[in-house]
Amino acid sequence: MKFVHYLEKITDVSIYPVISFCIFGLFFLVMATYVIKADKKHMEERSRIPLD
């Protein structure tokens, strides 16, 4: 893997995985909160959209 050698030369390259993990974690928490707090009746209506 040649690209590993290029990444080793970049200053502070270790911050990129941390940033991407934080973005993923924030997105996951927001979506989980939305699903838990969503109105069940509204979600039932949305689930029937493809069938109508």
MOPAC internal coordinates of N, CA, C and O (Angstrom, degrees):
PM7 1SCF
backbone

  N    0.0000 0     0.00 0     0.00 0    0    0    0
  C    1.4441 1     0.00 0     0.00 0    1    0    0
  C    1.5289 1   108.80 1     0.00 0    2    1    0
  O    1.2310 1   121.30 1   -74.74 1    3    2    1
  N    1.2845 1   115.12 1   105.26 1    3    2    1
  C    1.4594 1   119.85 1  -176.62 1    5    3    2
  C    1.5252 1   112.93 1   -74.85 1    6    5    3
  O    1.2310 1   120.20 1   151.03 1    7    6    5
  N    1.3344 1   117.23 1   -28.97 1    7    6    5
  C    1.4613 1   118.74 1  -175.12 1    9    7    6
  C    1.5176 1   112.03 1   -68.23 1   10    9    7
  O    1.2310 1   119.37 1   159.65 1   11   10    9
  N    1.3332 1   118.82 1   -20.35 1   11   10    9
  C    1.4624 1   121.49 1   178.37 1   13   11   10
  C    1.5234 1   110.00 1   -62.70 1   14   13   11
  O    1.2310 1   120.45 1   141.98 1   15   14   13
  N    1.3226 1   116.74 1   -38.02 1   15   14   13
  C    1.4636 1   119.97 1   179.66 1   17   15   14
  C    1.5275 1   111.22 1   -66.51 1   18   17   15
  O    1.2310 1   120.43 1   144.75 1   19   18   17
  N    1.3226 1   116.77 1   -35.25 1   19   18   17
  C    1.4686 1   119.64 1   177.31 1   21   19   18
  C    1.5262 1   110.97 1   -68.43 1   22   21   19
  O    1.2310 1   120.57 1   140.16 1   23   22   21
  N    1.3283 1   116.52 1   -39.84 1   23   22   21
  C    1.4549 1   119.87 1  -179.96 1   25   23   22
  C    1.5219 1   112.44 1   -67.35 1   26   25   23
  O    1.2310 1   120.46 1   148.37 1   27   26   25
  N    1.3201 1   116.73 1   -31.63 1   27   26   25
  C    1.4665 1   119.58 1   179.18 1   29   27   26
  C    1.5193 1   111.92 1   -67.01 1   30   29   27
  O    1.2310 1   120.27 1   155.29 1   31   30   29
  N    1.3162 1   117.10 1   -24.71 1   31   30   29
  C    1.4637 1   120.58 1  -178.47 1   33   31   30
  C    1.5264 1   112.92 1   -84.28 1   34   33   31
  O    1.2310 1   119.84 1   165.38 1   35   34   33
  N    1.3216 1   117.92 1   -14.62 1   35   34   33
  C    1.4691 1   121.32 1  -179.58 1   37   35   34
  C    1.5297 1   108.80 1   -78.48 1   38   37   35
  O    1.2310 1   120.79 1   -46.10 1   39   38   37
  N    1.3060 1   116.09 1   133.90 1   39   38   37
  C    1.4571 1   121.06 1   179.20 1   41   39   38
  C    1.5276 1   109.52 1   -72.70 1   42   41   39
  O    1.2310 1   120.21 1   -43.70 1   43   42   41
  N    1.3073 1   117.20 1   136.30 1   43   42   41
  C    1.4649 1   124.67 1   178.33 1   45   43   42
  C    1.5269 1   113.23 1    57.83 1   46   45   43
  O    1.2310 1   119.86 1  -141.35 1   47   46   45
  N    1.3259 1   117.88 1    38.65 1   47   46   45
  C    1.4560 1   120.60 1   179.72 1   49   47   46
  C    1.5319 1   111.39 1   -70.55 1   50   49   47
  O    1.2310 1   119.57 1   160.35 1   51   50   49
  N    1.3012 1   118.43 1   -19.65 1   51   50   49
  C    1.4632 1   120.96 1  -178.18 1   53   51   50
  C    1.5265 1   112.59 1   -71.46 1   54   53   51
  O    1.2310 1   119.70 1   167.09 1   55   54   53
  N    1.3101 1   118.19 1   -12.91 1   55   54   53
  C    1.4654 1   120.74 1  -179.75 1   57   55   54
  C    1.5322 1   111.40 1   -75.44 1   58   57   55
  O    1.2310 1   119.72 1   153.64 1   59   58   57
  N    1.3252 1   118.15 1   -26.36 1   59   58   57
  C    1.4594 1   121.24 1  -177.07 1   61   59   58
  C    1.5295 1   113.18 1   -63.79 1   62   61   59
  O    1.2310 1   118.54 1   136.27 1   63   62   61
  N    1.3203 1   120.38 1   -43.73 1   63   62   61
  C    1.4711 1   118.42 1   175.88 1   65   63   62
  C    1.5208 1   112.86 1   -63.83 1   66   65   63
  O    1.2310 1   120.06 1   145.74 1   67   66   65
  N    1.3031 1   117.49 1   -34.26 1   67   66   65
  C    1.4635 1   120.89 1   179.23 1   69   67   66
  C    1.5264 1   109.85 1   -66.88 1   70   69   67
  O    1.2310 1   120.31 1   136.45 1   71   70   69
  N    1.3160 1   117.02 1   -43.55 1   71   70   69
  C    1.4654 1   120.90 1   178.82 1   73   71   70
  C    1.5212 1   110.80 1   -63.84 1   74   73   71
  O    1.2310 1   119.95 1   135.37 1   75   74   73
  N    1.3225 1   117.69 1   -44.63 1   75   74   73
  C    1.4607 1   120.17 1  -179.41 1   77   75   74
  C    1.5249 1   110.86 1   -65.98 1   78   77   75
  O    1.2310 1   119.84 1   143.13 1   79   78   77
  N    1.3247 1   117.92 1   -36.87 1   79   78   77
  C    1.4602 1   120.57 1   176.79 1   81   79   78
  C    1.5255 1   111.09 1   -65.36 1   82   81   79
  O    1.2310 1   120.02 1   140.28 1   83   82   81
  N    1.3161 1   117.57 1   -39.72 1   83   82   81
  C    1.4691 1   120.97 1   178.04 1   85   83   82
  C    1.5264 1   111.23 1   -65.35 1   86   85   83
  O    1.2310 1   120.19 1   138.86 1   87   86   85
  N    1.3089 1   117.24 1   -41.14 1   87   86   85
  C    1.4654 1   120.63 1   178.20 1   89   87   86
  C    1.5267 1   110.12 1   -63.54 1   90   89   87
  O    1.2310 1   120.28 1   135.19 1   91   90   89
  N    1.3352 1   117.06 1   -44.81 1   91   90   89
  C    1.4609 1   120.56 1   177.93 1   93   91   90
  C    1.5172 1   111.15 1   -62.00 1   94   93   91
  O    1.2310 1   120.32 1   134.41 1   95   94   93
  N    1.3236 1   116.99 1   -45.59 1   95   94   93
  C    1.4599 1   120.45 1  -179.54 1   97   95   94
  C    1.5152 1   112.15 1   -62.50 1   98   97   95
  O    1.2310 1   120.27 1   138.26 1   99   98   97
  N    1.3169 1   117.08 1   -41.74 1   99   98   97
  C    1.4613 1   120.64 1   178.48 1  101   99   98
  C    1.5249 1   110.86 1   -64.62 1  102  101   99
  O    1.2310 1   120.39 1   136.20 1  103  102  101
  N    1.3235 1   116.86 1   -43.80 1  103  102  101
  C    1.4658 1   120.58 1   178.59 1  105  103  102
  C    1.5278 1   110.40 1   -62.46 1  106  105  103
  O    1.2310 1   119.89 1   137.28 1  107  106  105
  N    1.3268 1   117.81 1   -42.72 1  107  106  105
  C    1.4581 1   121.75 1   179.78 1  109  107  106
  C    1.5220 1   110.68 1   -62.86 1  110  109  107
  O    1.2310 1   119.99 1   135.68 1  111  110  109
  N    1.3245 1   117.63 1   -44.32 1  111  110  109
  C    1.4593 1   120.30 1  -179.96 1  113  111  110
  C    1.5186 1   112.31 1   -65.33 1  114  113  111
  O    1.2310 1   120.41 1   140.25 1  115  114  113
  N    1.3283 1   116.83 1   -39.75 1  115  114  113
  C    1.4648 1   120.14 1   178.49 1  117  115  114
  C    1.5310 1   110.30 1   -64.00 1  118  117  115
  O    1.2310 1   120.44 1   134.68 1  119  118  117
  N    1.3299 1   116.77 1   -45.32 1  119  118  117
  C    1.4672 1   119.87 1  -179.56 1  121  119  118
  C    1.5292 1   111.34 1   -66.97 1  122  121  119
  O    1.2310 1   119.79 1   140.39 1  123  122  121
  N    1.3120 1   118.00 1   -39.61 1  123  122  121
  C    1.4626 1   120.94 1   178.63 1  125  123  122
  C    1.5303 1   110.38 1   -64.42 1  126  125  123
  O    1.2310 1   120.18 1   138.48 1  127  126  125
  N    1.3157 1   117.26 1   -41.52 1  127  126  125
  C    1.4594 1   121.10 1   177.26 1  129  127  126
  C    1.5234 1   111.11 1   -63.71 1  130  129  127
  O    1.2310 1   120.46 1   138.89 1  131  130  129
  N    1.3275 1   116.72 1   -41.11 1  131  130  129
  C    1.4626 1   120.83 1   178.93 1  133  131  130
  C    1.5278 1   110.94 1   -62.44 1  134  133  131
  O    1.2310 1   120.38 1   135.89 1  135  134  133
  N    1.3185 1   116.89 1   -44.11 1  135  134  133
  C    1.4671 1   120.63 1  -178.26 1  137  135  134
  C    1.5215 1   111.00 1   -67.12 1  138  137  135
  O    1.2310 1   120.10 1   140.16 1  139  138  137
  N    1.3127 1   117.41 1   -39.84 1  139  138  137
  C    1.4615 1   120.32 1  -178.15 1  141  139  138
  C    1.5238 1   111.36 1   -70.49 1  142  141  139
  O    1.2310 1   120.16 1   140.08 1  143  142  141
  N    1.3277 1   117.30 1   -39.92 1  143  142  141
  C    1.4616 1   120.67 1  -175.33 1  145  143  142
  C    1.5232 1   113.96 1   -91.78 1  146  145  143
  O    1.2310 1   119.67 1   176.92 1  147  146  145
  N    1.3186 1   118.23 1    -3.08 1  147  146  145
  C    1.4625 1   120.71 1  -176.98 1  149  147  146
  C    1.5227 1   110.57 1   -68.53 1  150  149  147
  O    1.2310 1   121.55 1   -31.59 1  151  150  149
  N    1.3175 1   114.63 1   148.41 1  151  150  149
  C    1.4552 1   121.38 1   177.57 1  153  151  150
  C    1.5293 1   108.75 1   -69.02 1  154  153  151
  O    1.2310 1   120.42 1   -55.19 1  155  154  153
  N    1.3164 1   116.81 1   124.81 1  155  154  153
  C    1.4691 1   121.33 1  -175.63 1  157  155  154
  C    1.5285 1   111.62 1   -64.59 1  158  157  155
  O    1.2310 1   120.29 1   144.44 1  159  158  157
  N    1.3171 1   117.06 1   -35.56 1  159  158  157
  C    1.4602 1   120.18 1   179.64 1  161  159  158
  C    1.5333 1   110.28 1   -66.22 1  162  161  159
  O    1.2310 1   120.67 1   137.91 1  163  162  161
  N    1.3123 1   116.33 1   -42.09 1  163  162  161
  C    1.4623 1   121.21 1   178.49 1  165  163  162
  C    1.5304 1   110.58 1   -63.59 1  166  165  163
  O    1.2310 1   120.22 1   139.37 1  167  166  165
  N    1.3285 1   117.18 1   -40.63 1  167  166  165
  C    1.4672 1   120.63 1   178.74 1  169  167  166
  C    1.5226 1   110.96 1   -66.94 1  170  169  167
  O    1.2310 1   120.27 1   145.06 1  171  170  169
  N    1.3054 1   117.09 1   -34.94 1  171  170  169
  C    1.4695 1   120.61 1   177.31 1  173  171  170
  C    1.5261 1   110.39 1   -64.90 1  174  173  171
  O    1.2310 1   120.23 1   139.28 1  175  174  173
  N    1.3276 1   117.17 1   -40.72 1  175  174  173
  C    1.4660 1   120.69 1   176.47 1  177  175  174
  C    1.5201 1   110.78 1   -63.11 1  178  177  175
  O    1.2310 1   119.97 1   137.84 1  179  178  177
  N    1.3196 1   117.66 1   -42.16 1  179  178  177
  C    1.4626 1   121.31 1   178.65 1  181  179  178
  C    1.5191 1   112.07 1   -64.92 1  182  181  179
  O    1.2310 1   120.01 1   145.53 1  183  182  181
  N    1.3170 1   117.59 1   -34.47 1  183  182  181
  C    1.4669 1   119.60 1  -178.33 1  185  183  182
  C    1.5209 1   112.06 1   -69.33 1  186  185  183
  O    1.2310 1   120.48 1   157.79 1  187  186  185
  N    1.3440 1   116.68 1   -22.21 1  187  186  185
  C    1.4650 1   120.23 1  -179.78 1  189  187  186
  C    1.5286 1   113.37 1   -89.54 1  190  189  187
  O    1.2310 1   119.56 1   174.16 1  191  190  189
  N    1.3269 1   118.44 1    -5.84 1  191  190  189
  C    1.4775 1   121.25 1  -177.20 1  193  191  190
  C    1.5222 1   112.89 1   -56.88 1  194  193  191
  O    1.2310 1   118.60 1   133.77 1  195  194  193
  N    1.3242 1   120.28 1   -46.23 1  195  194  193
  C    1.4654 1   119.24 1  -178.84 1  197  195  194
  C    1.5302 1   113.33 1   -64.08 1  198  197  195
  O    1.2310 1   120.19 1   156.65 1  199  198  197
  N    1.3187 1   117.25 1   -23.35 1  199  198  197
  C    1.4715 1   120.43 1  -176.43 1  201  199  198
  C    1.5200 1   112.48 1   -89.37 1  202  201  199
  O    1.2310 1   119.90 1   164.21 1  203  202  201
  N    1.3179 1   117.79 1   -15.79 1  203  202  201
  C    1.4796 1   119.97 1  -177.84 1  205  203  202
  C    1.5130 1   111.12 1   -83.41 1  206  205  203
  O    1.2310 1   120.10 1   180.00 1  207  206  205

